[in-house]
Amino acid sequence: MRNLLQSVDDTLPGKFEITVEGIVHDLLSPNGRHELTVARLRKRLEKVMPEEIVAHTGRPDVEMEPEGIMRRPDIMVIAMADMEAQGAFDPRDLIAAIEVVSRSNPDNDWVGKVRDYALIGIPVYAIFDPRTGTGAVLGDIHATPEGPRYATRTDFVYGEDVTVAEWTIPTEGLPRHPAEK
């Protein structure tokens, strides 16, 4: 699946990821509000993090081949030194993954990635949902009979400060999606 996705990734619109259930294709490119949220979160994090840690957006993907999972978080909090390896990032090198919920496929962020990020060992997963102006920070992976899961969840509302890993940032002024009619 990985080779197929690499061959079509730049020729077809949207974003492709591999999950335990198969290929996820988010056909719609992120809109301006989504990208503005990502940019504001990245800048706010980088203001409070040490210089050797970055809030990276873009490529490469995060991949754990033995599990058959390849994802591309909106923001990856990672040490610069861990970015030097060739190929996809090892998910265990990430300090946190951050997603801004897609309007076209919210279950991918709230269900699929919650499952997959715990499974591949990303220690902190933060979700920002511009549809509702809310979010959650998940952490403390633990084993369950169904596989690894996040044990803690801290919910927040836009306007509150939120702690991602060890850094606290404001959520004031993050864009919201207009109400659907």
PyMOL commands that place a pseudoatom at each C-alpha (Angstrom):
pseudoatom trace, name=CA, resn=MET, resi=1, chain=A, elem=C, hetatm=0, pos=[0.000, 0.000, 0.000]
pseudoatom trace, name=CA, resn=ARG, resi=2, chain=A, elem=C, hetatm=0, pos=[2.830, 2.347, 0.891]
pseudoatom trace, name=CA, resn=ASN, resi=3, chain=A, elem=C, hetatm=0, pos=[4.420, 2.128, -2.578]
pseudoatom trace, name=CA, resn=LEU, resi=4, chain=A, elem=C, hetatm=0, pos=[1.059, 2.690, -4.259]
pseudoatom trace, name=CA, resn=LEU, resi=5, chain=A, elem=C, hetatm=0, pos=[0.390, 5.801, -2.172]
pseudoatom trace, name=CA, resn=GLN, resi=6, chain=A, elem=C, hetatm=0, pos=[3.844, 7.204, -2.881]
pseudoatom trace, name=CA, resn=SER, resi=7, chain=A, elem=C, hetatm=0, pos=[3.270, 6.769, -6.619]
pseudoatom trace, name=CA, resn=VAL, resi=8, chain=A, elem=C, hetatm=0, pos=[-0.067, 8.646, -6.630]
pseudoatom trace, name=CA, resn=ASP, resi=9, chain=A, elem=C, hetatm=0, pos=[0.441, 11.106, -3.758]
pseudoatom trace, name=CA, resn=ASP, resi=10, chain=A, elem=C, hetatm=0, pos=[1.508, 14.080, -5.888]
pseudoatom trace, name=CA, resn=THR, resi=11, chain=A, elem=C, hetatm=0, pos=[-0.843, 13.308, -8.789]
pseudoatom trace, name=CA, resn=LEU, resi=12, chain=A, elem=C, hetatm=0, pos=[-4.192, 13.017, -6.989]
pseudoatom trace, name=CA, resn=PRO, resi=13, chain=A, elem=C, hetatm=0, pos=[-5.827, 15.698, -4.833]
pseudoatom trace, name=CA, resn=GLY, resi=14, chain=A, elem=C, hetatm=0, pos=[-6.119, 15.380, -1.083]
pseudoatom trace, name=CA, resn=LYS, resi=15, chain=A, elem=C, hetatm=0, pos=[-4.111, 13.495, 1.511]
pseudoatom trace, name=CA, resn=PHE, resi=16, chain=A, elem=C, hetatm=0, pos=[-3.595, 9.739, 1.791]
pseudoatom trace, name=CA, resn=GLU, resi=17, chain=A, elem=C, hetatm=0, pos=[-2.807, 7.821, 4.975]
pseudoatom trace, name=CA, resn=ILE, resi=18, chain=A, elem=C, hetatm=0, pos=[-2.605, 4.129, 5.865]
pseudoatom trace, name=CA, resn=THR, resi=19, chain=A, elem=C, hetatm=0, pos=[-4.469, 2.930, 8.956]
pseudoatom trace, name=CA, resn=VAL, resi=20, chain=A, elem=C, hetatm=0, pos=[-5.049, -0.477, 10.508]
pseudoatom trace, name=CA, resn=GLU, resi=21, chain=A, elem=C, hetatm=0, pos=[-8.332, -0.517, 8.555]
pseudoatom trace, name=CA, resn=GLY, resi=22, chain=A, elem=C, hetatm=0, pos=[-6.847, 0.424, 5.162]
pseudoatom trace, name=CA, resn=ILE, resi=23, chain=A, elem=C, hetatm=0, pos=[-6.300, 3.609, 3.187]
pseudoatom trace, name=CA, resn=VAL, resi=24, chain=A, elem=C, hetatm=0, pos=[-7.873, 6.902, 4.264]
pseudoatom trace, name=CA, resn=HIS, resi=25, chain=A, elem=C, hetatm=0, pos=[-8.198, 9.524, 1.536]
pseudoatom trace, name=CA, resn=ASP, resi=26, chain=A, elem=C, hetatm=0, pos=[-9.206, 13.001, 2.595]
pseudoatom trace, name=CA, resn=LEU, resi=27, chain=A, elem=C, hetatm=0, pos=[-10.249, 14.291, -0.820]
pseudoatom trace, name=CA, resn=LEU, resi=28, chain=A, elem=C, hetatm=0, pos=[-10.595, 17.915, 0.179]
pseudoatom trace, name=CA, resn=SER, resi=29, chain=A, elem=C, hetatm=0, pos=[-7.514, 20.022, 0.632]
pseudoatom trace, name=CA, resn=PRO, resi=30, chain=A, elem=C, hetatm=0, pos=[-7.458, 21.828, 3.972]
pseudoatom trace, name=CA, resn=ASN, resi=31, chain=A, elem=C, hetatm=0, pos=[-9.232, 25.184, 3.829]
pseudoatom trace, name=CA, resn=GLY, resi=32, chain=A, elem=C, hetatm=0, pos=[-7.877, 28.537, 4.946]
pseudoatom trace, name=CA, resn=ARG, resi=33, chain=A, elem=C, hetatm=0, pos=[-9.339, 28.291, 8.469]
pseudoatom trace, name=CA, resn=HIS, resi=34, chain=A, elem=C, hetatm=0, pos=[-7.746, 24.858, 8.942]
pseudoatom trace, name=CA, resn=GLU, resi=35, chain=A, elem=C, hetatm=0, pos=[-4.349, 26.089, 7.762]
pseudoatom trace, name=CA, resn=LEU, resi=36, chain=A, elem=C, hetatm=0, pos=[-4.630, 29.278, 9.853]
pseudoatom trace, name=CA, resn=THR, resi=37, chain=A, elem=C, hetatm=0, pos=[-5.346, 27.170, 12.949]
pseudoatom trace, name=CA, resn=VAL, resi=38, chain=A, elem=C, hetatm=0, pos=[-2.313, 24.981, 12.198]
pseudoatom trace, name=CA, resn=ALA, resi=39, chain=A, elem=C, hetatm=0, pos=[-0.116, 28.068, 11.706]
pseudoatom trace, name=CA, resn=ARG, resi=40, chain=A, elem=C, hetatm=0, pos=[-1.297, 29.729, 14.940]
pseudoatom trace, name=CA, resn=LEU, resi=41, chain=A, elem=C, hetatm=0, pos=[-0.796, 26.562, 16.966]
pseudoatom trace, name=CA, resn=ARG, resi=42, chain=A, elem=C, hetatm=0, pos=[2.676, 26.028, 15.506]
pseudoatom trace, name=CA, resn=LYS, resi=43, chain=A, elem=C, hetatm=0, pos=[3.743, 29.583, 16.274]
pseudoatom trace, name=CA, resn=ARG, resi=44, chain=A, elem=C, hetatm=0, pos=[2.309, 29.502, 19.799]
pseudoatom trace, name=CA, resn=LEU, resi=45, chain=A, elem=C, hetatm=0, pos=[4.077, 26.233, 20.579]
pseudoatom trace, name=CA, resn=GLU, resi=46, chain=A, elem=C, hetatm=0, pos=[7.409, 27.367, 19.182]
pseudoatom trace, name=CA, resn=LYS, resi=47, chain=A, elem=C, hetatm=0, pos=[7.269, 30.488, 21.396]
pseudoatom trace, name=CA, resn=VAL, resi=48, chain=A, elem=C, hetatm=0, pos=[7.276, 28.348, 24.543]
pseudoatom trace, name=CA, resn=MET, resi=49, chain=A, elem=C, hetatm=0, pos=[9.361, 25.327, 23.491]
pseudoatom trace, name=CA, resn=PRO, resi=50, chain=A, elem=C, hetatm=0, pos=[13.149, 25.144, 23.646]
pseudoatom trace, name=CA, resn=GLU, resi=51, chain=A, elem=C, hetatm=0, pos=[14.915, 25.945, 20.381]
pseudoatom trace, name=CA, resn=GLU, resi=52, chain=A, elem=C, hetatm=0, pos=[15.912, 22.316, 19.755]
pseudoatom trace, name=CA, resn=ILE, resi=53, chain=A, elem=C, hetatm=0, pos=[12.239, 21.243, 19.661]
pseudoatom trace, name=CA, resn=VAL, resi=54, chain=A, elem=C, hetatm=0, pos=[10.057, 22.174, 16.677]
pseudoatom trace, name=CA, resn=ALA, resi=55, chain=A, elem=C, hetatm=0, pos=[6.389, 22.112, 15.810]
pseudoatom trace, name=CA, resn=HIS, resi=56, chain=A, elem=C, hetatm=0, pos=[6.855, 20.668, 12.329]
pseudoatom trace, name=CA, resn=THR, resi=57, chain=A, elem=C, hetatm=0, pos=[4.179, 20.760, 9.636]
pseudoatom trace, name=CA, resn=GLY, resi=58, chain=A, elem=C, hetatm=0, pos=[4.372, 18.856, 6.388]
pseudoatom trace, name=CA, resn=ARG, resi=59, chain=A, elem=C, hetatm=0, pos=[6.427, 15.884, 5.359]
pseudoatom trace, name=CA, resn=PRO, resi=60, chain=A, elem=C, hetatm=0, pos=[7.733, 13.301, 5.878]
pseudoatom trace, name=CA, resn=ASP, resi=61, chain=A, elem=C, hetatm=0, pos=[5.001, 11.055, 7.196]
pseudoatom trace, name=CA, resn=VAL, resi=62, chain=A, elem=C, hetatm=0, pos=[5.068, 9.197, 10.498]
pseudoatom trace, name=CA, resn=GLU, resi=63, chain=A, elem=C, hetatm=0, pos=[5.271, 5.490, 9.847]
pseudoatom trace, name=CA, resn=MET, resi=64, chain=A, elem=C, hetatm=0, pos=[5.445, 2.242, 11.765]
pseudoatom trace, name=CA, resn=GLU, resi=65, chain=A, elem=C, hetatm=0, pos=[5.873, -0.426, 9.107]
pseudoatom trace, name=CA, resn=PRO, resi=66, chain=A, elem=C, hetatm=0, pos=[5.355, -3.475, 11.384]
pseudoatom trace, name=CA, resn=GLU, resi=67, chain=A, elem=C, hetatm=0, pos=[1.880, -2.145, 12.257]
pseudoatom trace, name=CA, resn=GLY, resi=68, chain=A, elem=C, hetatm=0, pos=[1.164, -1.105, 8.653]
pseudoatom trace, name=CA, resn=ILE, resi=69, chain=A, elem=C, hetatm=0, pos=[0.359, 2.474, 9.697]
pseudoatom trace, name=CA, resn=MET, resi=70, chain=A, elem=C, hetatm=0, pos=[1.464, 5.654, 7.935]
pseudoatom trace, name=CA, resn=ARG, resi=71, chain=A, elem=C, hetatm=0, pos=[-0.004, 8.970, 9.078]
pseudoatom trace, name=CA, resn=ARG, resi=72, chain=A, elem=C, hetatm=0, pos=[0.689, 12.659, 8.462]
pseudoatom trace, name=CA, resn=PRO, resi=73, chain=A, elem=C, hetatm=0, pos=[-0.255, 14.749, 11.524]
pseudoatom trace, name=CA, resn=ASP, resi=74, chain=A, elem=C, hetatm=0, pos=[-1.009, 18.436, 10.983]
pseudoatom trace, name=CA, resn=ILE, resi=75, chain=A, elem=C, hetatm=0, pos=[1.738, 19.256, 13.520]
pseudoatom trace, name=CA, resn=MET, resi=76, chain=A, elem=C, hetatm=0, pos=[4.478, 16.979, 14.829]
pseudoatom trace, name=CA, resn=VAL, resi=77, chain=A, elem=C, hetatm=0, pos=[6.299, 18.123, 17.964]
pseudoatom trace, name=CA, resn=ILE, resi=78, chain=A, elem=C, hetatm=0, pos=[9.760, 16.630, 17.561]
pseudoatom trace, name=CA, resn=ALA, resi=79, chain=A, elem=C, hetatm=0, pos=[13.397, 17.279, 18.421]
pseudoatom trace, name=CA, resn=MET, resi=80, chain=A, elem=C, hetatm=0, pos=[15.374, 18.661, 15.485]
pseudoatom trace, name=CA, resn=ALA, resi=81, chain=A, elem=C, hetatm=0, pos=[17.962, 15.918, 15.992]
pseudoatom trace, name=CA, resn=ASP, resi=82, chain=A, elem=C, hetatm=0, pos=[15.251, 13.284, 15.373]
pseudoatom trace, name=CA, resn=MET, resi=83, chain=A, elem=C, hetatm=0, pos=[14.415, 14.873, 12.023]
pseudoatom trace, name=CA, resn=GLU, resi=84, chain=A, elem=C, hetatm=0, pos=[17.819, 13.994, 10.544]
pseudoatom trace, name=CA, resn=ALA, resi=85, chain=A, elem=C, hetatm=0, pos=[16.986, 10.356, 9.720]
pseudoatom trace, name=CA, resn=GLN, resi=86, chain=A, elem=C, hetatm=0, pos=[16.124, 9.373, 6.152]
pseudoatom trace, name=CA, resn=GLY, resi=87, chain=A, elem=C, hetatm=0, pos=[12.555, 8.471, 5.279]
pseudoatom trace, name=CA, resn=ALA, resi=88, chain=A, elem=C, hetatm=0, pos=[9.473, 8.656, 7.453]
pseudoatom trace, name=CA, resn=PHE, resi=89, chain=A, elem=C, hetatm=0, pos=[9.689, 9.754, 11.065]
pseudoatom trace, name=CA, resn=ASP, resi=90, chain=A, elem=C, hetatm=0, pos=[9.623, 7.047, 13.722]
pseudoatom trace, name=CA, resn=PRO, resi=91, chain=A, elem=C, hetatm=0, pos=[6.409, 7.783, 15.683]
pseudoatom trace, name=CA, resn=ARG, resi=92, chain=A, elem=C, hetatm=0, pos=[8.202, 6.979, 18.946]
pseudoatom trace, name=CA, resn=ASP, resi=93, chain=A, elem=C, hetatm=0, pos=[10.465, 10.003, 18.296]
pseudoatom trace, name=CA, resn=LEU, resi=94, chain=A, elem=C, hetatm=0, pos=[7.489, 12.379, 18.350]
pseudoatom trace, name=CA, resn=ILE, resi=95, chain=A, elem=C, hetatm=0, pos=[6.810, 14.247, 21.561]
pseudoatom trace, name=CA, resn=ALA, resi=96, chain=A, elem=C, hetatm=0, pos=[3.251, 14.946, 20.416]
pseudoatom trace, name=CA, resn=ALA, resi=97, chain=A, elem=C, hetatm=0, pos=[0.983, 14.858, 17.374]
pseudoatom trace, name=CA, resn=ILE, resi=98, chain=A, elem=C, hetatm=0, pos=[-1.582, 17.608, 16.848]
pseudoatom trace, name=CA, resn=GLU, resi=99, chain=A, elem=C, hetatm=0, pos=[-4.567, 17.477, 14.534]
pseudoatom trace, name=CA, resn=VAL, resi=100, chain=A, elem=C, hetatm=0, pos=[-7.047, 20.136, 13.504]
pseudoatom trace, name=CA, resn=VAL, resi=101, chain=A, elem=C, hetatm=0, pos=[-10.279, 18.262, 12.826]
pseudoatom trace, name=CA, resn=SER, resi=102, chain=A, elem=C, hetatm=0, pos=[-11.201, 18.042, 9.179]
pseudoatom trace, name=CA, resn=ARG, resi=103, chain=A, elem=C, hetatm=0, pos=[-14.697, 19.178, 8.368]
pseudoatom trace, name=CA, resn=SER, resi=104, chain=A, elem=C, hetatm=0, pos=[-14.956, 16.540, 5.635]
pseudoatom trace, name=CA, resn=ASN, resi=105, chain=A, elem=C, hetatm=0, pos=[-13.882, 13.549, 7.776]
pseudoatom trace, name=CA, resn=PRO, resi=106, chain=A, elem=C, hetatm=0, pos=[-13.978, 14.273, 11.537]
pseudoatom trace, name=CA, resn=ASP, resi=107, chain=A, elem=C, hetatm=0, pos=[-14.051, 10.577, 12.512]
pseudoatom trace, name=CA, resn=ASN, resi=108, chain=A, elem=C, hetatm=0, pos=[-10.564, 10.204, 11.048]
pseudoatom trace, name=CA, resn=ASP, resi=109, chain=A, elem=C, hetatm=0, pos=[-9.244, 12.580, 13.752]
pseudoatom trace, name=CA, resn=TRP, resi=110, chain=A, elem=C, hetatm=0, pos=[-11.559, 11.645, 16.648]
pseudoatom trace, name=CA, resn=VAL, resi=111, chain=A, elem=C, hetatm=0, pos=[-11.629, 7.855, 16.145]
pseudoatom trace, name=CA, resn=GLY, resi=112, chain=A, elem=C, hetatm=0, pos=[-9.066, 6.493, 13.699]
pseudoatom trace, name=CA, resn=LYS, resi=113, chain=A, elem=C, hetatm=0, pos=[-6.121, 8.609, 14.789]
pseudoatom trace, name=CA, resn=VAL, resi=114, chain=A, elem=C, hetatm=0, pos=[-6.923, 8.161, 18.487]
pseudoatom trace, name=CA, resn=ARG, resi=115, chain=A, elem=C, hetatm=0, pos=[-6.605, 4.415, 17.895]
pseudoatom trace, name=CA, resn=ASP, resi=116, chain=A, elem=C, hetatm=0, pos=[-3.606, 4.553, 15.534]
pseudoatom trace, name=CA, resn=TYR, resi=117, chain=A, elem=C, hetatm=0, pos=[-1.510, 7.120, 17.417]
pseudoatom trace, name=CA, resn=ALA, resi=118, chain=A, elem=C, hetatm=0, pos=[-1.732, 5.099, 20.632]
pseudoatom trace, name=CA, resn=LEU, resi=119, chain=A, elem=C, hetatm=0, pos=[-0.952, 1.906, 18.718]
pseudoatom trace, name=CA, resn=ILE, resi=120, chain=A, elem=C, hetatm=0, pos=[2.231, 3.353, 17.176]
pseudoatom trace, name=CA, resn=GLY, resi=121, chain=A, elem=C, hetatm=0, pos=[3.385, 4.945, 20.430]
pseudoatom trace, name=CA, resn=ILE, resi=122, chain=A, elem=C, hetatm=0, pos=[2.869, 8.705, 19.981]
pseudoatom trace, name=CA, resn=PRO, resi=123, chain=A, elem=C, hetatm=0, pos=[2.822, 9.727, 23.675]
pseudoatom trace, name=CA, resn=VAL, resi=124, chain=A, elem=C, hetatm=0, pos=[0.557, 12.802, 23.400]
pseudoatom trace, name=CA, resn=TYR, resi=125, chain=A, elem=C, hetatm=0, pos=[-2.219, 13.460, 20.886]
pseudoatom trace, name=CA, resn=ALA, resi=126, chain=A, elem=C, hetatm=0, pos=[-3.959, 16.858, 20.867]
pseudoatom trace, name=CA, resn=ILE, resi=127, chain=A, elem=C, hetatm=0, pos=[-7.143, 17.432, 18.863]
pseudoatom trace, name=CA, resn=PHE, resi=128, chain=A, elem=C, hetatm=0, pos=[-8.464, 20.899, 18.009]
pseudoatom trace, name=CA, resn=ASP, resi=129, chain=A, elem=C, hetatm=0, pos=[-11.997, 20.923, 16.581]
pseudoatom trace, name=CA, resn=PRO, resi=130, chain=A, elem=C, hetatm=0, pos=[-12.975, 24.176, 14.810]
pseudoatom trace, name=CA, resn=ARG, resi=131, chain=A, elem=C, hetatm=0, pos=[-16.489, 22.823, 14.211]
pseudoatom trace, name=CA, resn=THR, resi=132, chain=A, elem=C, hetatm=0, pos=[-17.299, 22.958, 17.928]
pseudoatom trace, name=CA, resn=GLY, resi=133, chain=A, elem=C, hetatm=0, pos=[-14.572, 25.197, 19.373]
pseudoatom trace, name=CA, resn=THR, resi=134, chain=A, elem=C, hetatm=0, pos=[-13.454, 22.362, 21.617]
pseudoatom trace, name=CA, resn=GLY, resi=135, chain=A, elem=C, hetatm=0, pos=[-10.667, 19.829, 21.807]
pseudoatom trace, name=CA, resn=ALA, resi=136, chain=A, elem=C, hetatm=0, pos=[-8.896, 17.212, 23.853]
pseudoatom trace, name=CA, resn=VAL, resi=137, chain=A, elem=C, hetatm=0, pos=[-5.374, 16.227, 24.821]
pseudoatom trace, name=CA, resn=LEU, resi=138, chain=A, elem=C, hetatm=0, pos=[-4.817, 12.480, 25.164]
pseudoatom trace, name=CA, resn=GLY, resi=139, chain=A, elem=C, hetatm=0, pos=[-1.867, 10.846, 26.896]
pseudoatom trace, name=CA, resn=ASP, resi=140, chain=A, elem=C, hetatm=0, pos=[-0.557, 8.058, 29.114]
pseudoatom trace, name=CA, resn=ILE, resi=141, chain=A, elem=C, hetatm=0, pos=[-0.679, 5.109, 26.725]
pseudoatom trace, name=CA, resn=HIS, resi=142, chain=A, elem=C, hetatm=0, pos=[-1.497, 1.852, 28.485]
pseudoatom trace, name=CA, resn=ALA, resi=143, chain=A, elem=C, hetatm=0, pos=[-2.082, -1.726, 27.382]
pseudoatom trace, name=CA, resn=THR, resi=144, chain=A, elem=C, hetatm=0, pos=[-5.615, -3.081, 27.078]
pseudoatom trace, name=CA, resn=PRO, resi=145, chain=A, elem=C, hetatm=0, pos=[-6.877, -6.430, 25.744]
pseudoatom trace, name=CA, resn=GLU, resi=146, chain=A, elem=C, hetatm=0, pos=[-7.815, -4.587, 22.512]
pseudoatom trace, name=CA, resn=GLY, resi=147, chain=A, elem=C, hetatm=0, pos=[-4.356, -3.001, 22.208]
pseudoatom trace, name=CA, resn=PRO, resi=148, chain=A, elem=C, hetatm=0, pos=[-2.686, 0.198, 23.407]
pseudoatom trace, name=CA, resn=ARG, resi=149, chain=A, elem=C, hetatm=0, pos=[-5.004, 3.078, 24.320]
pseudoatom trace, name=CA, resn=TYR, resi=150, chain=A, elem=C, hetatm=0, pos=[-4.689, 6.557, 25.795]
pseudoatom trace, name=CA, resn=ALA, resi=151, chain=A, elem=C, hetatm=0, pos=[-5.540, 6.454, 29.506]
pseudoatom trace, name=CA, resn=THR, resi=152, chain=A, elem=C, hetatm=0, pos=[-6.053, 10.180, 30.097]
pseudoatom trace, name=CA, resn=ARG, resi=153, chain=A, elem=C, hetatm=0, pos=[-8.108, 12.754, 28.296]
pseudoatom trace, name=CA, resn=THR, resi=154, chain=A, elem=C, hetatm=0, pos=[-8.226, 16.456, 29.125]
pseudoatom trace, name=CA, resn=ASP, resi=155, chain=A, elem=C, hetatm=0, pos=[-11.010, 18.315, 27.335]
pseudoatom trace, name=CA, resn=PHE, resi=156, chain=A, elem=C, hetatm=0, pos=[-10.859, 22.045, 26.645]
pseudoatom trace, name=CA, resn=VAL, resi=157, chain=A, elem=C, hetatm=0, pos=[-12.908, 24.828, 25.103]
pseudoatom trace, name=CA, resn=TYR, resi=158, chain=A, elem=C, hetatm=0, pos=[-11.436, 27.427, 22.774]
pseudoatom trace, name=CA, resn=GLY, resi=159, chain=A, elem=C, hetatm=0, pos=[-10.485, 30.426, 24.887]
pseudoatom trace, name=CA, resn=GLU, resi=160, chain=A, elem=C, hetatm=0, pos=[-8.861, 28.298, 27.611]
pseudoatom trace, name=CA, resn=ASP, resi=161, chain=A, elem=C, hetatm=0, pos=[-5.156, 27.592, 27.886]
pseudoatom trace, name=CA, resn=VAL, resi=162, chain=A, elem=C, hetatm=0, pos=[-4.216, 24.035, 26.927]
pseudoatom trace, name=CA, resn=THR, resi=163, chain=A, elem=C, hetatm=0, pos=[-1.142, 21.992, 27.809]
pseudoatom trace, name=CA, resn=VAL, resi=164, chain=A, elem=C, hetatm=0, pos=[0.336, 19.847, 25.039]
pseudoatom trace, name=CA, resn=ALA, resi=165, chain=A, elem=C, hetatm=0, pos=[3.096, 17.602, 26.398]
pseudoatom trace, name=CA, resn=GLU, resi=166, chain=A, elem=C, hetatm=0, pos=[4.816, 20.057, 28.759]
pseudoatom trace, name=CA, resn=TRP, resi=167, chain=A, elem=C, hetatm=0, pos=[3.987, 23.354, 27.042]
pseudoatom trace, name=CA, resn=THR, resi=168, chain=A, elem=C, hetatm=0, pos=[0.918, 25.488, 27.713]
pseudoatom trace, name=CA, resn=ILE, resi=169, chain=A, elem=C, hetatm=0, pos=[-0.514, 27.665, 24.948]
pseudoatom trace, name=CA, resn=PRO, resi=170, chain=A, elem=C, hetatm=0, pos=[-3.619, 29.841, 24.606]
pseudoatom trace, name=CA, resn=THR, resi=171, chain=A, elem=C, hetatm=0, pos=[-6.490, 28.789, 22.364]
pseudoatom trace, name=CA, resn=GLU, resi=172, chain=A, elem=C, hetatm=0, pos=[-7.948, 32.297, 22.243]
pseudoatom trace, name=CA, resn=GLY, resi=173, chain=A, elem=C, hetatm=0, pos=[-8.602, 33.505, 18.694]
pseudoatom trace, name=CA, resn=LEU, resi=174, chain=A, elem=C, hetatm=0, pos=[-8.388, 30.143, 16.930]
pseudoatom trace, name=CA, resn=PRO, resi=175, chain=A, elem=C, hetatm=0, pos=[-10.629, 30.103, 13.849]
pseudoatom trace, name=CA, resn=ARG, resi=176, chain=A, elem=C, hetatm=0, pos=[-13.994, 28.362, 13.973]
pseudoatom trace, name=CA, resn=HIS, resi=177, chain=A, elem=C, hetatm=0, pos=[-15.949, 26.820, 11.126]
pseudoatom trace, name=CA, resn=PRO, resi=178, chain=A, elem=C, hetatm=0, pos=[-19.231, 28.588, 10.465]
pseudoatom trace, name=CA, resn=ALA, resi=179, chain=A, elem=C, hetatm=0, pos=[-22.287, 26.656, 11.591]
pseudoatom trace, name=CA, resn=GLU, resi=180, chain=A, elem=C, hetatm=0, pos=[-23.616, 24.305, 8.905]
pseudoatom trace, name=CA, resn=LYS, resi=181, chain=A, elem=C, hetatm=0, pos=[-27.053, 25.015, 7.548]
for i in range(1, 181): cmd.bond("trace and resi %d" % i, "trace and resi %d" % (i + 1))
show_as sticks, trace
zoom trace
